Amino acid sequence: WRRKDTAKWYGAILTVSKSKLALESSDIAEVIDLRYYPNKLEKLLSESGYYPGWHMNKKNWCTVILDGSVPDEKLFELIDISYKLAVK
């Protein structure tokens, strides 16, 4: 997904092998890559369901596995944050 005003990416939905997320499985997973606050990213990544940005810059992006482990409300919040961060 791209912002219309800046043409910056703020999200991408992907299908990847779980092994790409450093999980011990070759099963396929649906994920979303989102921008996140660089100074808060490490804390977020310590929680279940969050991984370093798989297809994007790992300093500014996180990957969320879409398997229900992250509640919808949190996912919507992360999408809003990502949209707001895609301004530069």
HELIX and SHEET records of a PDB file:
HELIX    1   1 LYS A   18  LEU A   21  5                                   4    
HELIX    2   2 LEU A   41  LEU A   45  1                                   5    
HELIX    3   3 ASP A   72  LEU A   85  1                                  14    
SHEET    1   A 4 GLY A  11  SER A  17  0                                        
SHEET    2   A 4 ILE A  28  ARG A  35 -1                                        
SHEET    3   A 4 TRP A  61  ILE A  65 -1                                        
SHEET    4   A 4 TYR A  50  PRO A  52 -1                                        
END                                                                             
